[in-house]
Amino acid sequence: MISVFPKTLIATRFLSRTRPRIHTPKLTAIRTMSSSTQRMFQLKLDPITGNSEWVVIEDNDDGDESFAHNFHQPLLATTSYLDMLNDSPRNTAFRQAIQKTITKPCHVLDIGAGTGLLSMMAARAMGDEGRVTACESYLPMVKLMKKVLRINGMEGRVKVINKRSDELEVGLDIPSRADALLIAGASKHVGMVLNCGLFGRDIKVSEILDSELLGEGLIPTLQHAHDNLLVENALTVPYRATTYGQLVESTFLWQLHDLHSIEATVSDGIQLTPPGLDSVLSVKRQQYAMHCNPIQEEIKLLSEPFKIFEFDFWKRPESSGETELCVKATNDGRIHAVVSWWVLQLDREGTIYYSTAPRWISSPTITSPVGWCDHWKQCVWFVPGSGISIFKGEEIHLHATHTETSISYNLDTQVPTSEILNHRCMTGDLQLVLPPERVAIYGDKGWRLSMLKAVQSMGRDHPLCLVADDSVFLPLLVAQLSEASHVMSLLPGLKERGLQYLQAAAHANGLSRNCIEVLEKRVKQLTMHDIHQKKVDLLIAEPFYVGHDGMLPWQNLRFWKDRTTLNDILSEDALIIPSKGILRACAISLPDLWKSRCCLSNVEGFDHSVVNATLGACSNLPELEEGPCLPFFVWQCGEFDVLSETFDVMEFDFSKQICLCQGKSQVKFTKTGVCHGFVLWIDWVMDLQNSVVISTGPDRRYWKQGVKLLGTPRTVGPQRSRNVQACSAVLEACFNPLQGELKIILDFL
């Protein structure tokens, strides 16, 4: 799993059927060792330096303190556990389904049990008899689950096994095949299996669902369970899941992937996807989880919703499948994407449902509305190229396929047309895959113009330029603007793949292949020998680091750390782009996000108060503890409203070496409302005249911001407002460069 904290990034990967879904990018790694004491090695990464170290986690009473010290709690703040446990409609639906299904004592096997909520529901449904075994492979969650079981008096009724589900053996770990499986969670580790005899049938319950339905390993987990852990004809909660889709037109969604078409309209002369190499830089062909409700007004619906796949949980699923659909257009337009969602039928009779549909979809089967939550979203599949033109009444053929872990689509109109773009090119193994937001940034005319102005403002006489980050735009831009310059690039994350891309792109842009040199060394290893005994005249970055997309904004200050490390090879009058960063903030009302991150107490009758600190809850914490600052796309966080002016907190001067920074600002509220926290971001000043600034604030949808939620929301308003708790506040911040930590202190006046 991966978990980001104010100081460090925790990165883990499980070689298992199930693992927690995290807000941050998937990195490496977890190693486990078998012994009388359970032990796990977890990789801790420092995003400011790029350094990493292995930390030992042990399953003993003393392990909590040492682990918290090593990872700077809250340990699981960026996982989806807290958001999932705050999803009342989900919790209620599964409680009702379990109570309806589990009506007599049985054996329960909980696969990926998380905090043990579903295990306790099953134990309670069976009364004093019956048996529950909770299987959870992630040791920190096992330790947390034991605390939850203890405080609820369930220790003796739920047996906890720290293993992957595919490591369980009947006769060794569980006494017999189970009868029931619960699948209810937002992460690969949350799930449950029951063993009961109900009218001669068996029941199965688990929790391994993600926004795509299959991405967290649902199919292989079900296959293994049916083959090895469950009796024949096991019943399930949910009973089945059905995926749905809808064809849409959306310029915003198109801009997230079709860089080649967008570049045809720019005038800076740089082609990241030149003719013949139009898909050499692209997004991955997959479904992307995204909250579609915020862009509802920007979406034109081109079809009615259609059913795609149906998965019955009570029988062994196939590893792959396909279906052909004929979809009739309801509007003229251009198909840019397929928006998809799923609906769970939790009981066999079809009386209890849960849906992840966007709010413009209504269904008679969904009796209770599902509020905003972050653990389950809609999914978006981008139609290649500039999309497919279609007219009302025209039919389009949709071919949907699924593997064990994904669903994909291929569209074709009934009548052949030259507008259908296969969007393929003969690039061989040469393809650079970037996140949709980065592709959209590279296609943004305003961003490209800012970069062009910044480089032009520095003049043309830069014999040696070093690009410090993973930018593929800046090396080409500098090489084109200054033919006399020798451009070197570090590409710390893209590495060899980035080198191959830059060589091909440089040639396609009319530059010599060797005008850009990629240094295959870490920053701290660079010497004058590596740069041909010449000092660097221009150090430049966007900054963009592969894998930092899900991190807090100030963790891109890795550029400042790298600039400091490189100080000895910089010329005395070296120019630095960006020249500085400005930490900015504003007060904000975020009721949906706050509800999803608030402290837990009673969850369907079970006390969860012991999990709040570890899961990074934001309210009712013990004295001297506070909730973490977490990265979010604020525009996707449900309802939000800005309540203050934007204010500067502190500046980071990149002309100097990295140092401790402090700032203090008074907040002036401009609107009356409930303040749930503050949004923080960095604006990058790209030139010495402070005239070229690239903002990453909440009105910029391609960047994540840092969100600091209040423990207790405050009613605020302008001076002389009535019935408000505060008219102003003071925000203090301190950036510690040693750990990359940003400490924030708030005081309402």
C-alpha positions in Angstrom: 0.0 0.0 0.0 1.1 3.6 -0.3 0.5 6.2 2.3 1.5 9.8 2.2 2.2 11.7 5.4 3.3 15.4 6.0 6.9 14.2 6.3 7.2 11.1 4.2 5.7 8.8 1.6 5.0 5.3 2.6 5.0 3.0 -0.4 3.9 -0.6 -0.3 2.9 -3.2 -2.8 1.2 -6.5 -2.0 1.7 -9.6 -4.1 -1.8 -10.7 -3.3 -5.3 -10.9 -4.5 -6.3 -8.0 -2.4 -4.8 -4.8 -1.1 -5.9 -1.3 0.1 -6.7 1.4 -2.4 -4.7 4.5 -1.7 -5.0 8.1 -2.9 -1.4 8.0 -4.1 0.5 6.4 -7.0 1.4 2.7 -6.8 5.1 2.2 -5.9 7.0 -0.5 -4.1 7.0 -2.6 -1.8 6.3 -4.8 1.1 8.2 -7.8 2.2 7.0 -10.3 4.8 8.9 -12.9 6.8 7.4 -16.0 8.4 8.4 -16.6 12.0 6.8 -17.1 15.4 6.4 -13.3 15.4 4.8 -11.8 12.3 7.2 -9.3 10.7 6.9 -7.1 7.6 9.4 -4.8 5.9 7.8 -1.6 4.6 9.5 0.8 2.3 9.6 4.4 3.5 10.3 7.0 0.8 11.2 10.7 1.4 9.7 12.6 -1.6 12.0 15.6 -0.9 15.2 13.7 -1.4 14.0 10.6 -3.3 15.8 8.5 -0.7 14.2 5.3 0.7 14.8 2.9 3.6 13.2 -0.3 4.8 11.4 -0.2 8.2 10.5 -3.3 10.2 6.9 -3.8 11.4 6.4 -6.5 14.0 3.2 -7.9 15.4 3.8 -7.3 19.1 2.4 -4.9 21.6 5.5 -2.7 21.5 5.4 -2.5 17.7 2.8 0.3 17.6 5.0 2.9 19.2 8.1 2.1 17.1 6.0 2.0 14.0 4.4 5.3 14.7 7.8 6.8 15.4 9.2 5.5 12.1 6.2 6.6 9.9 5.0 9.7 11.7 1.3 8.9 12.3 -1.4 9.0 11.0 -0.3 5.8 9.5 -3.2 5.0 7.2 -4.4 8.6 6.6 -4.3 8.4 2.8 -6.0 5.0 2.5 -9.8 4.8 1.8 -10.6 3.1 5.1 -11.8 6.2 6.9 -13.9 7.4 4.0 -15.4 4.0 3.6 -16.3 3.7 7.3 -18.0 7.1 7.1 -20.2 6.0 4.2 -23.4 5.4 6.1 -25.5 4.2 3.2 -22.9 1.6 2.4 -22.6 0.4 6.0 -26.4 0.3 6.5 -27.0 -1.6 3.2 -24.4 -4.3 4.1 -25.7 -4.6 7.7 -29.3 -5.1 6.4 -28.1 -7.7 3.8 -26.0 -9.6 6.4 -28.9 -9.7 8.8 -31.2 -10.9 6.1 -28.8 -13.5 4.9 -27.1 -14.8 8.0 -30.0 -16.2 10.0 -28.4 -19.1 11.9 -25.0 -20.0 13.3 -22.4 -20.7 10.7 -18.7 -20.3 9.9 -17.6 -16.9 8.6 -14.4 -16.3 6.7 -13.7 -12.6 6.2 -11.2 -11.9 3.3 -9.4 -8.6 3.8 -11.3 -7.8 7.0 -10.0 -4.2 7.5 -11.2 -3.0 10.9 -13.3 -6.1 11.3 -16.7 -4.3 10.8 -18.2 -6.9 8.6 -16.8 -9.7 10.8 -18.6 -8.2 13.8 -21.8 -7.7 11.8 -21.7 -11.4 10.9 -20.9 -12.5 14.5 -23.8 -10.3 15.9 -26.2 -11.8 13.3 -25.4 -15.3 14.4 -25.7 -14.6 18.2 -23.5 -16.4 20.6 -22.9 -19.4 18.3 -21.1 -19.6 15.0 -17.5 -18.9 14.0 -15.9 -15.9 12.3 -12.3 -16.0 10.8 -11.0 -12.6 9.7 -8.3 -12.8 7.0 -6.2 -9.6 6.6 -2.7 -9.6 5.0 -1.6 -6.0 5.9 0.0 -6.2 9.3 -0.8 -2.5 10.4 -4.4 -3.1 9.7 -4.4 -6.4 11.6 -3.0 -4.6 14.6 -5.8 -2.0 14.3 -8.5 -4.6 13.8 -7.5 -6.4 17.0 -8.0 -3.1 18.9 -11.4 -2.7 17.4 -12.4 -6.2 18.3 -11.1 -5.8 21.8 -13.0 -2.6 22.5 -16.2 -4.2 21.2 -15.8 -7.4 23.2 -15.4 -9.5 20.0 -11.9 -10.9 20.6 -13.3 -14.3 21.5 -15.7 -14.4 18.6 -13.5 -13.4 15.7 -10.3 -15.2 14.9 -7.8 -13.0 13.1 -5.4 -14.5 10.5 -2.6 -12.3 9.1 -2.4 -13.9 5.6 -3.5 -13.4 2.0 -6.7 -15.2 1.1 -4.9 -17.3 -1.5 -2.6 -18.6 1.3 -5.4 -19.9 3.4 -5.7 -23.7 3.7 -8.8 -25.6 4.8 -7.8 -27.9 7.7 -4.9 -25.6 8.6 -6.2 -22.1 8.8 -9.9 -22.8 8.7 -11.6 -26.0 9.9 -13.8 -26.5 6.8 -15.0 -24.9 3.6 -17.0 -21.7 4.3 -20.6 -21.1 3.3 -20.7 -17.3 2.8 -18.7 -14.4 1.5 -19.1 -10.6 2.0 -17.7 -8.2 -0.6 -18.3 -4.7 0.7 -15.2 -2.6 0.7 -13.3 0.1 -1.2 -10.0 -1.6 -0.9 -8.4 -4.9 -1.8 -8.0 -5.8 1.8 -11.6 -5.5 3.0 -13.8 -8.5 2.8 -15.5 -11.4 4.5 -16.6 -15.0 4.0 -19.2 -16.8 6.0 -19.9 -20.5 6.5 -23.5 -21.3 7.1 -26.1 -23.8 6.3 -29.3 -22.0 5.3 -32.1 -24.2 3.9 -29.4 -26.6 2.8 -27.5 -23.8 1.0 -24.3 -21.9 1.8 -23.4 -18.2 2.1 -20.4 -16.2 1.0 -19.5 -12.6 2.0 -16.4 -10.4 1.1 -15.1 -6.9 0.4 -12.8 -6.2 -2.5 -14.5 -3.7 -4.7 -13.0 -0.6 -6.4 -14.5 2.1 -8.6 -14.1 -0.1 -11.7 -15.4 -3.1 -9.7 -12.7 -5.5 -10.9 -9.5 -3.5 -10.4 -8.9 -4.7 -6.8 -8.8 -8.4 -7.8 -12.5 -9.3 -7.4 -12.4 -12.1 -10.0 -9.2 -14.0 -8.9 -10.3 -13.6 -5.2 -13.7 -15.1 -6.0 -12.2 -17.8 -8.1 -9.8 -18.9 -5.4 -12.5 -18.7 -2.8 -14.9 -20.9 -4.8 -12.2 -23.4 -5.7 -10.6 -23.7 -2.3 -12.5 -22.0 0.5 -16.3 -22.3 -0.1 -18.8 -25.0 -0.3 -20.8 -25.6 -3.5 -23.6 -23.2 -4.2 -22.5 -20.6 -1.7 -24.8 -17.6 -1.2 -23.2 -14.2 -1.4 -23.6 -10.7 -0.2 -23.7 -8.9 -2.6 -25.6 -11.3 -4.7 -24.5 -9.7 -8.0 -23.0 -6.6 -9.4 -24.0 -5.0 -12.7 -21.8 -2.5 -14.6 -23.5 0.3 -16.7 -22.2 2.9 -19.1 -23.2 6.0 -21.0 -21.7 7.7 -24.1 -20.8 11.3 -23.5 -19.3 14.4 -25.1 -17.0 16.5 -23.0 -14.2 18.9 -24.0 -12.7 18.6 -20.5 -12.4 14.8 -20.8 -11.1 15.0 -24.3 -8.3 17.4 -23.2 -7.2 14.8 -20.6 -5.8 12.5 -23.3 -5.8 13.7 -26.9 -2.5 15.7 -26.9 -1.9 15.2 -30.6 -5.1 16.9 -31.7 -4.7 19.8 -29.2 -1.1 20.4 -30.3 -2.3 21.1 -33.8 -3.7 24.4 -32.5 -0.6 25.6 -30.5 1.9 28.0 -32.0 5.1 27.5 -29.9 6.6 25.2 -32.4 7.1 22.3 -30.0 5.5 19.0 -30.9 5.4 16.4 -28.2 3.4 14.1 -30.4 4.7 14.9 -33.9 3.2 13.4 -37.1 4.0 9.7 -37.3 4.5 9.6 -33.6 1.1 10.8 -32.6 0.6 8.3 -29.8 4.2 8.1 -28.6 3.2 10.2 -25.6 -0.2 9.1 -24.3 -2.3 8.0 -21.3 -2.7 4.4 -20.4 -5.7 2.7 -22.1 -7.7 2.0 -19.0 -10.7 3.2 -17.0 -9.9 6.2 -14.8 -11.8 6.7 -11.5 -13.2 10.2 -11.4 -16.0 12.2 -9.7 -18.2 13.1 -12.7 -20.8 15.1 -10.9 -18.7 18.3 -10.8 -18.5 18.3 -14.5 -22.2 17.5 -15.2 -22.8 20.9 -16.8 -19.8 20.2 -19.1 -21.1 16.8 -20.2 -23.5 16.2 -23.1 -25.2 12.9 -22.8 -25.3 11.1 -26.2 -27.1 7.9 -25.2 -29.3 6.3 -22.6 -27.5 4.3 -19.9 -26.8 0.7 -21.0 -25.9 -2.5 -19.1 -22.5 -3.8 -19.9 -21.6 -6.8 -17.6 -23.3 -8.7 -14.9 -21.2 -10.6 -12.3 -22.9 -13.2 -10.1 -20.9 -13.5 -6.9 -22.5 -16.8 -5.9 -20.7 -18.7 -8.6 -17.2 -19.0 -9.9 -16.6 -16.1 -12.4 -14.7 -16.5 -15.7 -11.4 -14.8 -16.0 -12.5 -13.0 -19.1 -15.6 -12.1 -21.0 -16.9 -9.9 -23.8 -20.2 -8.5 -25.0 -21.5 -6.7 -28.1 -23.9 -3.8 -27.6 -25.8 -1.7 -30.2 -26.2 1.8 -28.6 -28.5 4.3 -30.2 -27.5 8.0 -30.1 -30.0 10.3 -28.3 -28.2 13.5 -29.4 -25.9 14.8 -32.2 -22.4 15.1 -30.9 -18.9 13.6 -30.7 -18.3 10.7 -28.4 -15.3 11.5 -26.2 -15.7 9.0 -23.4 -17.7 6.2 -21.9 -18.7 7.0 -18.3 -19.4 3.9 -16.3 -20.6 2.9 -12.8 -21.9 -0.2 -11.1 -24.9 -1.3 -9.0 -24.8 -3.9 -6.3 -27.7 -6.1 -5.6 -26.9 -7.1 -2.1 -29.6 -9.7 -1.4 -30.9 -12.6 -3.4 -34.4 -11.2 -3.5 -33.4 -7.9 -4.9 -34.6 -5.5 -2.2 -31.3 -4.0 -1.1 -29.1 -2.0 -3.5 -26.1 0.3 -3.6 -25.0 2.3 -6.6 -22.0 4.4 -7.7 -24.0 6.1 -10.5 -23.6 9.8 -11.2 -26.4 12.0 -9.8 -28.0 12.5 -13.2 -29.0 8.8 -13.1 -32.2 7.8 -11.4 -33.3 4.3 -10.7 -36.4 2.9 -9.0 -34.2 0.2 -7.3 -32.1 2.7 -5.4 -34.3 3.6 -2.5 -31.8 5.6 -0.5 -29.6 8.3 -2.0 -25.8 7.7 -1.8 -24.0 10.9 -0.7 -20.5 12.0 -1.8 -17.7 9.6 -0.9 -14.2 9.3 -2.2 -13.7 5.6 -2.0 -16.0 4.8 -4.9 -16.3 7.1 -7.9 -17.5 6.8 -11.5 -15.0 5.6 -14.2 -14.1 7.2 -17.5 -12.8 5.5 -20.6 -11.4 7.8 -23.2 -12.3 7.2 -26.8 -9.0 7.5 -28.7 -8.2 10.6 -30.7 -10.7 13.4 -31.1 -13.6 11.0 -30.6 -16.3 9.7 -32.9 -18.9 12.0 -34.6 -22.5 10.7 -34.3 -26.0 11.9 -35.1 -29.2 11.4 -33.2 -30.8 8.0 -34.0 -27.5 6.6 -35.4 -26.4 3.3 -33.9 -22.9 2.7 -32.6 -21.5 -0.8 -31.9 -19.7 -1.1 -28.5 -17.5 -4.1 -27.9 -16.8 -4.5 -24.2 -14.3 -7.0 -22.8 -13.1 -7.7 -19.3 -10.0 -9.4 -17.9 -9.5 -10.5 -14.3 -8.8 -6.9 -13.3 -10.1 -4.5 -15.9 -12.9 -3.6 -18.3 -12.2 -2.0 -21.7 -14.2 -0.8 -24.7 -14.0 -0.5 -28.5 -16.5 1.6 -30.4 -17.5 1.6 -34.0 -20.4 3.2 -35.9 -22.8 1.1 -37.8 -21.9 2.9 -41.1 -18.2 3.0 -41.9 -16.8 6.6 -41.6 -13.4 8.2 -42.0 -13.9 10.0 -38.7 -13.4 6.8 -36.6 -9.9 7.2 -35.4 -7.9 4.1 -34.5 -5.2 6.4 -33.3 -2.5 3.9 -33.6 1.0 4.4 -34.9 4.0 2.2 -35.5 6.1 3.2 -32.5 7.2 -0.2 -31.5 8.2 -0.3 -27.9 8.7 3.5 -27.8 5.8 4.9 -25.8 5.8 7.3 -22.9 2.7 6.9 -20.7 1.8 9.8 -18.4 -1.2 10.6 -16.2 -4.2 12.3 -17.8 -3.6 15.5 -15.9 0.0 15.8 -17.1 -1.1 15.2 -20.7 -3.7 17.9 -20.2 -1.1 20.3 -18.8 1.2 19.7 -21.8 -1.7 20.6 -24.0 -2.8 23.7 -22.1 -2.0 26.8 -24.2 -1.7 29.1 -21.2 0.8 26.8 -19.5 2.9 26.3 -22.6 2.9 30.1 -23.2 4.1 30.7 -19.6 6.9 28.3 -20.1 7.9 29.9 -23.4 7.9 33.4 -21.8 9.9 32.2 -18.8 12.7 30.7 -20.9 12.7 33.6 -23.3 13.0 36.0 -20.4 16.3 34.4 -19.4 17.9 35.2 -22.7 19.5 32.9 -25.3 23.1 32.7 -24.0 23.1 29.5 -21.8 25.9 27.2 -23.0 24.8 24.5 -20.5 21.2 24.0 -19.4 20.2 21.3 -16.9 16.6 20.1 -16.6 16.3 18.8 -13.1 13.0 17.0 -13.2 11.0 14.6 -15.4 9.8 17.3 -17.8 9.9 16.2 -21.5 8.6 19.6 -22.7 11.4 21.8 -21.3 14.4 20.0 -22.9 12.8 20.4 -26.3 11.8 24.0 -25.6 15.3 25.1 -24.5 17.0 23.2 -27.3 14.7 24.9 -29.9 15.1 28.5 -28.5 18.8 28.3 -28.0 20.6 26.3 -30.7 23.9 27.1 -29.0 22.9 25.5 -25.7 23.8 22.0 -24.7 20.8 20.6 -22.9 21.1 17.9 -20.2 18.2 16.3 -18.5 18.1 14.1 -15.3 14.7 12.4 -15.8 14.9 10.9 -12.4 11.7 8.9 -12.8 11.3 8.4 -16.5 15.0 7.3 -17.0 15.6 5.1 -20.1 12.1 5.4 -21.4 12.3 9.2 -21.2 15.7 9.1 -23.0 14.3 7.1 -25.9 11.3 9.5 -26.1 13.4 12.6 -26.1 15.7 11.3 -28.8 12.8 10.5 -31.1 10.9 13.7 -30.3 14.0 15.9 -30.8 14.6 14.4 -34.3 10.9 14.8 -35.2 11.1 18.5 -34.1 14.1 19.1 -36.4 16.7 19.0 -33.7 19.7 16.8 -33.7 19.3 13.6 -31.6 22.4 14.4 -29.5 21.4 18.0 -28.7 19.7 16.6 -25.5 21.8 14.4 -23.2 20.2 12.4 -20.5 22.4 11.9 -17.4 21.8 8.4 -15.9 22.8 9.4 -12.4 21.1 10.6 -9.3 21.5 14.3 -8.4 23.8 13.6 -5.5 26.2 11.6 -7.7 26.7 14.2 -10.4 30.2 15.6 -10.8 31.9 18.1 -13.1 33.1 15.1 -15.1 29.4 14.2 -15.9 28.8 17.7 -17.3 32.1 17.8 -19.4 33.9 20.1 -16.9 31.4 23.0 -17.6 29.3 24.6 -15.0 25.5 24.8 -15.4 24.3 28.2 -16.6 20.5 27.5 -16.5 18.8 25.1 -14.0 15.2 24.6 -14.9 12.2 22.4 -14.0 8.4 22.6 -14.3 8.7 21.0 -11.6 7.2 17.6 -12.3 8.3 14.3 -10.8 6.9 10.9 -11.9 5.0 9.5 -9.0 4.4 12.8 -7.2 1.0 13.4 -8.8 -0.8 12.2 -5.7 1.4 14.0 -3.2 1.1 17.2 -1.3 2.1 20.4 -3.3 5.1 21.2 -1.2 6.6 17.8 -1.8 7.5 19.1 -5.3 10.1 21.2 -3.4 12.3 18.3 -4.2 13.4 20.8 -6.9 14.8 23.1 -4.2 16.5 20.2 -2.5 18.0 19.1 -5.9 19.1 22.7 -6.6 20.9 22.8 -3.3 22.6 19.5 -3.9 23.8 20.7 -7.3 25.1 24.0 -6.0 28.8 23.1 -6.6 28.2 22.6 -10.3 26.2 25.8 -10.8 28.0 28.8 -12.3 28.1 31.9 -10.1 25.5 33.7 -12.1 23.4 30.6 -12.9 19.7 31.3 -13.6 17.1 29.2 -11.8 13.6 28.5 -13.2 11.3 28.6 -11.3 12.9 31.4 -9.4 10.7 30.9 -6.4 7.6 29.2 -5.0 4.8 30.9 -3.1 2.7 28.9 -0.6 -0.8 30.3 -0.9 -4.0 29.4 0.9 -7.7 30.2 1.3 -10.4 29.3 3.8 -13.0 26.9 2.4 -16.3 25.2 3.1 -16.0 21.5 2.3 -19.0 19.7 4.0 -18.8 16.5 2.0 -15.1 16.0 2.4 -15.2 16.9 6.1 -18.0 14.3 6.8 -15.9 11.7 5.0 -12.9 12.5 7.2 -14.5 13.1 10.5 -13.9 11.0 13.6 -15.7 7.7 13.9 -17.6 6.7 17.0 -20.4 4.2 16.5 -20.5 2.5 13.2 -23.6 0.4 12.9 -23.5 -0.4 16.6 -19.7 -1.0 16.8 -17.3 1.4 18.6 -14.6 2.5 16.2 -13.1 5.4 18.2 -9.8 3.6 18.5 -9.1 3.9 14.8 -9.3 7.7 14.4 -5.7 8.7 15.0 -4.3 6.0 12.8 -6.7 6.6 10.0 -6.1 10.4 10.1 -9.5 11.6 11.2 -9.9 15.4 11.6 -12.2 15.9 14.6 -12.5 15.1 18.3 -8.9 14.0 18.4 -6.9 13.7 21.8 -5.3 16.9 23.0 -2.1 17.8 21.1 -3.1 15.6 18.2 -4.4 17.0 14.9 -5.6 15.7 11.6 -3.2 15.5 8.7 -3.0 17.7 5.6 -4.0 15.5 2.7 -3.8 15.9 -1.1 -7.1 16.2 -3.0 -8.4 17.6 -6.3 -10.6 20.1 -4.5 -12.9 20.5 -7.5 -13.8 16.8 -7.0 -14.5 17.0 -3.3 -18.3 17.4 -3.5 -19.8 20.7 -2.4 -17.3 23.5 -1.8 -17.2 27.2 -1.4 -14.3 29.6 -1.0 -14.8 31.8 2.1 -11.8 34.1 2.1 -9.4 36.0 -0.1 -6.4 34.1 -1.3 -3.4 35.0 0.9 0.3 34.3 0.8 1.7 32.2 3.6 5.5 32.1 2.8 7.9 32.2 -0.1 10.6 29.7 -1.1 13.6 31.5 -2.8 15.3 29.0 -5.1 18.2 31.4 -5.8 19.4 30.3 -2.3 20.0 26.9 -0.9 17.1 25.1 0.9 16.4 26.3 4.4 13.9 26.5 7.2 11.0 28.7 6.1 8.3 30.3 8.3 5.3 32.4 7.5 2.3 34.0 9.2 -0.8 35.5 7.6 -4.1 36.9 8.7 -7.1 35.5 7.0 -9.9 37.8 6.0 -13.2 36.1 5.5 -15.2 37.5 2.5 -18.3 35.3 2.7 -20.4 34.0 5.5 -20.4 30.2 5.8 -19.2 27.2 7.6 -15.4 26.9 7.4 -14.3 23.3 7.3 -10.6 23.9 6.7 -8.0 25.5 4.5 -6.7 24.7 1.0 -3.0 25.2 0.4 -1.0 25.1 -2.8 2.2 26.4 -4.4 2.3 29.0 -7.2 5.5 28.8 -9.2 7.1 32.1 -10.2 8.9 31.3 -13.4 10.9 34.4 -14.1 13.0 37.0 -12.2 10.5 39.8 -12.9 7.6 37.9 -11.1 5.5 38.3 -14.2 5.1 34.7 -15.2 3.4 32.7 -12.5 1.9 29.2 -12.8 -0.8 28.6 -10.3 -1.8 25.2 -9.0 -4.7 26.5 -6.9 -8.2 25.0 -6.5 -9.4 26.7 -9.7 -6.8 24.7 -11.6 -8.2 21.2 -12.2 -5.0 19.5 -13.3 -3.3 19.8 -9.9 -4.0 18.5 -6.4 -4.0 20.8 -3.5 -3.3 20.2 0.2 -6.4 20.3 2.4 -6.1 20.9 6.1 -9.4 20.1 7.8 -10.5 21.6 11.1 -11.3 19.5 14.1 -14.4 21.5 14.6 -16.0 23.6 11.7 -16.5 27.3 12.4 -19.2 29.7 11.2 -17.2 32.6 9.7 -18.0 35.8 7.9 -16.8 39.3 7.1 -16.4 42.0 9.7 -19.7 43.0 11.4 -21.4 39.8 10.2 -24.1 38.4 12.6 -24.2 35.0 14.1 -20.6 34.1 13.2 -17.9 32.6 15.4 -15.0 34.3 13.8 -14.4 37.2 11.4 -10.7 36.5 10.9 -8.0 34.0 11.7 -4.3 33.6 11.7 -2.5 30.9 9.8 1.1 30.1 10.7 3.2 27.6 8.8 6.7 26.3 9.1 8.5 24.2 6.4 11.2 21.9 7.7 13.6 21.0 4.8 15.1 18.0 6.7 11.9 16.0 6.6 9.9 18.0 4.0 7.3 18.6 6.7 4.9 21.6 6.6 3.6 22.4 10.1 0.4 24.4 10.1 -1.1 26.2 13.1 -4.5 27.9 13.0 -6.0 30.5 15.4 -9.5 31.9 14.9 -10.0 35.5 16.2 
